Amino acid sequence: MAISFIINPEACGGKALHRWKRFAPYLHKEGLHYTEYFTSRPLEAEEIAQRVSPVSDVVYAVGGDGTLLEVANGLWGENIPLGIVPFGTGNDLGKCLGIPRSNEDILRMIKNPRMKRIDAGKLNGRIFCNVVGIGFDGEVALSADNFLKRFGGTPAYLWGVLRALFTYKAPRMVIEIDGEKIEQKTLLVAVGNGRYYGGGLKVVPDAEQDDGLFDICVIDTLWVGKLLFLLPQVYGGGHLKQKEVRIYRGKKVKISSDKPVIVQADGEILTKTPVELEVLPHALNFIVGSRS
């Protein structure tokens, strides 16, 4: 079997490279034959994935959700299994798919891969695997990326929340879900294929990655105290009990706003509103953990 590992050495503030150097001897010990490719700039993982797909039986993204996002875009349209070695910051998609964290368990997954086709989302022509956040969430992702991403998913996200609390002004959004329109002042919209983001926040706790639908979380504008009260509840999905939070499901979503707001996909800043999203059923062939 021809195994390719695409490694982002800068993931998790450079910690991914150190973890890879500790993990690679496990592969050698088992006599596994593989090729490693290291990225050196944004979008290079996507280019490498396109280049190695004809000569690979399986491709692993070594890093976090951003690395995986690039590799998935490079392999989109191919039937090559895509795996995750979760050495990055958030690793939220890995949580959804039951990907193990210890070197020993990751090795067992690589030796005995289990495949599952999952949905992908398309955002303005590019695909994403997990969650798109629009509005406050995009502002949080920008702050987290610029300041504390090297410390890991949850601390970085919380730091981003604290900064955004004092800078973000909720716009009026028009949210169209399968033709039905919602128009209101909106703090954030999270369009989920997977359940988690922000290093473990369970923003759409009932999302299934193979049901052909997005779960869409819409949160009304909130005063600072209520938002601080709401945030810890997101880890267990308790935020859904609040009257300012609503969940919808749909296949196609369009979002515009009275001022451009940041849009993040799988933790990476991609664009600003307006955006169009749609589900691509069973578009990706993933290697999953035993718990998925």
C-alpha positions as CSV (number, residue, x, y, z in Angstrom):
1,M,0.0,0.0,0.0
2,A,1.3,3.4,-1.0
3,I,0.8,5.7,2.0
4,S,1.4,9.5,1.8
5,F,1.6,11.8,4.8
6,I,1.2,15.5,4.2
7,I,2.7,17.3,7.2
8,N,2.2,20.9,8.2
9,P,5.2,21.6,10.4
10,E,3.8,24.9,11.6
11,A,0.5,23.4,12.9
12,C,-0.1,24.0,16.6
13,G,2.7,26.6,16.7
14,G,5.3,24.1,15.5
15,K,4.3,21.3,17.9
16,A,3.0,19.2,15.1
17,L,6.5,18.7,13.7
18,H,7.8,17.6,17.1
19,R,4.9,15.1,17.4
20,W,5.6,13.8,13.9
21,K,9.3,13.2,14.8
22,R,8.2,11.2,17.8
23,F,5.6,9.3,15.8
24,A,7.6,8.4,12.6
25,P,9.7,5.7,14.5
26,Y,6.5,3.8,15.2
27,L,5.9,3.5,11.4
28,H,9.5,2.4,10.8
29,K,9.2,-0.2,13.6
30,E,6.2,-1.8,11.9
31,G,7.9,-1.8,8.5
32,L,5.3,0.4,6.9
33,H,6.4,2.0,3.6
34,Y,5.3,5.6,3.2
35,T,6.3,9.0,1.7
36,E,6.3,12.2,3.7
37,Y,5.7,15.7,2.3
38,F,6.2,18.8,4.3
39,T,4.4,22.1,3.6
40,S,6.1,25.5,3.8
41,R,3.3,27.9,2.9
42,P,-0.5,28.3,2.8
43,L,-2.4,26.1,0.3
44,E,0.7,24.0,-0.4
45,A,-1.0,21.0,1.3
46,E,-3.8,21.2,-1.3
47,E,-1.3,21.3,-4.2
48,I,0.7,18.3,-2.8
49,A,-2.6,16.3,-2.4
50,Q,-3.4,16.9,-6.0
51,R,0.1,15.9,-7.1
52,V,0.3,12.7,-5.0
53,S,-3.2,11.4,-5.5
54,P,-2.3,9.4,-8.7
55,V,0.4,7.5,-6.8
56,S,-1.2,7.1,-3.4
57,D,-3.6,4.5,-2.0
58,V,-4.3,6.6,1.1
59,V,-3.4,10.2,2.1
60,Y,-3.1,11.4,5.7
61,A,-3.2,15.0,6.7
62,V,-0.8,15.6,9.6
63,G,-1.8,18.8,11.5
64,G,-5.0,20.3,12.5
65,D,-8.4,21.2,10.8
66,G,-6.8,23.8,8.6
67,T,-4.3,21.3,7.2
68,L,-7.1,18.8,6.7
69,L,-9.2,21.5,4.9
70,E,-6.4,22.0,2.3
71,V,-5.8,18.2,1.8
72,A,-9.5,17.6,1.4
73,N,-9.8,20.2,-1.3
74,G,-6.8,18.6,-3.1
75,L,-8.4,15.2,-3.0
76,W,-12.0,16.3,-3.7
77,G,-13.4,14.3,-6.7
78,E,-11.0,11.4,-6.1
79,N,-12.0,8.2,-4.3
80,I,-8.7,8.0,-2.3
81,P,-9.2,7.5,1.4
82,L,-8.3,10.5,3.5
83,G,-7.0,10.1,7.0
84,I,-6.2,12.4,9.9
85,V,-3.1,12.3,12.2
86,P,-4.4,14.9,14.7
87,F,-1.3,16.9,15.6
88,G,-2.8,20.3,15.2
89,T,-4.6,23.0,17.2
90,G,-8.3,22.2,17.2
91,N,-8.7,18.7,15.7
92,D,-12.4,19.1,15.8
93,L,-13.2,16.9,12.8
94,G,-11.1,14.2,14.4
95,K,-13.4,14.3,17.5
96,C,-16.4,13.9,15.2
97,L,-14.8,10.8,13.4
98,G,-13.5,9.2,16.6
99,I,-9.8,9.6,15.6
100,P,-7.5,8.4,18.4
101,R,-4.9,10.7,19.9
102,S,-2.1,8.4,21.2
103,N,0.7,7.3,19.0
104,E,-0.1,3.7,19.6
105,D,-3.8,4.0,18.7
106,I,-3.0,6.1,15.6
107,L,-0.6,3.4,14.5
108,R,-3.3,0.7,14.9
109,M,-5.7,2.9,12.9
110,I,-3.2,3.2,10.0
111,K,-2.4,-0.5,10.0
112,N,-6.1,-1.5,10.0
113,P,-8.0,1.4,8.3
114,R,-11.8,1.6,8.5
115,M,-13.4,3.6,5.8
116,K,-16.6,5.7,5.9
117,R,-18.0,8.1,3.3
118,I,-19.1,11.4,4.8
119,D,-20.7,14.5,3.5
120,A,-18.7,17.7,2.6
121,G,-19.9,21.2,2.4
122,K,-19.2,23.6,-0.5
123,L,-18.6,27.3,0.3
124,N,-18.3,29.7,-2.6
125,G,-16.8,26.9,-4.7
126,R,-14.4,25.4,-2.1
127,I,-15.2,22.5,0.1
128,F,-15.1,22.2,3.9
129,C,-15.4,19.2,6.2
130,N,-16.7,20.4,9.5
131,V,-18.2,23.8,10.5
132,V,-18.5,27.2,8.9
133,G,-18.8,30.1,11.3
134,I,-20.2,33.5,10.2
135,G,-20.1,36.8,12.1
136,F,-18.9,36.8,15.7
137,D,-17.4,33.4,15.2
138,G,-15.3,34.6,12.3
139,E,-14.1,37.5,14.4
140,V,-13.1,35.0,17.1
141,A,-11.2,32.8,14.7
142,L,-9.3,35.8,13.4
143,S,-8.3,36.8,17.0
144,A,-7.4,33.3,17.9
145,D,-5.3,32.8,14.8
146,N,-3.4,36.0,15.3
147,F,-2.6,35.7,19.0
148,L,-2.8,32.3,20.8
149,K,-3.2,29.5,18.2
150,R,0.1,28.1,19.4
151,F,-1.4,27.2,22.8
152,G,-4.0,24.9,21.4
153,G,-7.7,25.0,20.3
154,T,-9.7,25.8,23.5
155,P,-7.4,28.5,25.0
156,A,-7.0,30.2,21.6
157,Y,-10.8,30.2,21.1
158,L,-11.5,31.6,24.5
159,W,-8.9,34.4,24.0
160,G,-10.6,35.2,20.7
161,V,-14.0,35.3,22.4
162,L,-12.7,37.8,25.0
163,R,-11.3,40.1,22.3
164,A,-14.3,39.9,20.0
165,L,-16.7,40.7,22.9
166,F,-15.4,44.3,22.9
167,T,-15.0,44.8,19.2
168,Y,-17.8,43.0,17.3
169,K,-21.1,44.6,16.4
170,A,-23.8,42.3,15.3
171,P,-25.1,43.0,11.8
172,R,-28.5,42.5,10.3
173,M,-28.3,39.2,8.3
174,V,-30.5,37.6,5.8
175,I,-30.3,33.8,6.2
176,E,-31.9,31.7,3.5
177,I,-32.2,28.0,4.2
178,D,-33.6,25.9,1.4
179,G,-35.6,29.0,0.2
180,E,-36.9,30.0,3.6
181,K,-35.7,33.4,4.7
182,I,-34.8,34.7,8.2
183,E,-33.9,38.4,8.5
184,Q,-32.7,39.8,11.9
185,K,-29.8,41.1,13.8
186,T,-27.6,38.1,14.3
187,L,-24.6,37.4,16.5
188,L,-23.4,34.4,14.6
189,V,-24.4,31.6,12.3
190,A,-22.7,28.2,12.5
191,V,-23.3,25.9,9.6
192,G,-22.3,22.4,10.7
193,N,-21.5,19.2,8.9
194,G,-19.8,18.0,12.1
195,R,-20.7,18.7,15.7
196,Y,-17.6,20.4,17.2
197,Y,-15.6,23.5,16.6
198,G,-13.4,25.9,18.6
199,G,-11.4,23.1,20.2
200,G,-14.4,21.1,21.4
201,L,-17.4,23.4,21.5
202,K,-20.5,21.3,20.6
203,V,-22.2,24.0,18.6
204,V,-24.6,21.7,16.6
205,P,-24.7,18.6,18.9
206,D,-27.0,16.5,16.7
207,A,-25.2,17.0,13.4
208,E,-24.5,13.8,11.5
209,Q,-21.8,13.8,8.8
210,D,-23.6,11.4,6.5
211,D,-27.2,12.5,6.5
212,G,-27.1,14.9,3.6
213,L,-28.0,17.9,5.7
214,F,-26.4,20.8,7.4
215,D,-27.3,21.6,11.0
216,I,-27.5,25.4,11.3
217,C,-27.2,27.2,14.6
218,V,-28.4,30.8,14.6
219,I,-27.8,33.0,17.7
220,D,-29.5,36.3,18.2
221,T,-27.6,39.4,19.3
222,L,-26.8,39.1,23.0
223,W,-25.5,41.5,25.7
224,V,-22.1,40.7,27.0
225,G,-23.2,39.1,30.3
226,K,-25.6,36.7,28.6
227,L,-22.9,35.7,26.1
228,L,-20.4,34.9,28.8
229,F,-23.1,32.8,30.5
230,L,-23.9,31.0,27.3
231,L,-20.4,30.1,26.2
232,P,-19.6,27.4,28.8
233,Q,-22.9,25.7,27.9
234,V,-21.8,25.1,24.3
235,Y,-19.4,22.4,25.5
236,G,-22.3,20.1,26.3
237,G,-24.9,21.5,23.9
238,G,-26.8,23.2,26.7
239,H,-26.9,26.5,24.7
240,L,-29.8,25.1,22.7
241,K,-32.1,25.6,25.8
242,Q,-31.7,29.4,25.5
243,K,-34.4,31.3,23.6
244,E,-31.8,33.3,21.6
245,V,-30.5,30.1,20.0
246,R,-32.3,28.1,17.3
247,I,-31.3,25.1,15.2
248,Y,-32.4,24.6,11.6
249,R,-31.6,21.9,9.0
250,G,-31.2,22.2,5.3
251,K,-29.2,21.4,2.2
252,K,-28.5,24.9,0.8
253,V,-27.8,28.1,2.8
254,K,-27.3,31.7,1.6
255,I,-26.2,34.4,4.0
256,S,-25.8,38.1,3.4
257,S,-25.4,41.0,5.8
258,D,-25.8,44.8,5.9
259,K,-22.0,45.0,6.3
260,P,-19.4,42.4,5.3
261,V,-18.5,40.0,8.2
262,I,-15.8,37.4,8.4
263,V,-16.5,33.8,7.5
264,Q,-14.3,31.0,8.8
265,A,-14.4,27.3,7.6
266,D,-12.8,24.6,9.8
267,G,-11.0,27.3,11.8
268,E,-9.5,29.1,8.7
269,I,-10.5,32.6,7.6
270,L,-11.7,32.2,4.1
271,T,-13.9,35.1,3.0
272,K,-16.6,37.6,4.0
273,T,-20.3,37.7,3.4
274,P,-22.2,37.2,1.2
275,V,-21.8,33.4,1.0
276,E,-23.6,30.4,-0.4
277,L,-23.2,26.9,1.0
278,E,-24.5,23.5,0.0
279,V,-24.2,19.9,1.1
280,L,-22.3,17.4,-1.1
281,P,-23.6,14.1,0.1
282,H,-21.0,11.3,0.7
283,A,-18.4,13.4,-1.2
284,L,-15.3,12.3,0.9
285,N,-13.9,8.9,1.7
286,F,-12.5,9.1,5.3
287,I,-10.6,6.8,7.5
288,V,-12.4,6.9,10.8
289,G,-11.7,5.7,14.4
290,S,-13.4,2.7,16.0
291,R,-15.9,5.0,17.8
292,S,-17.3,6.6,14.7
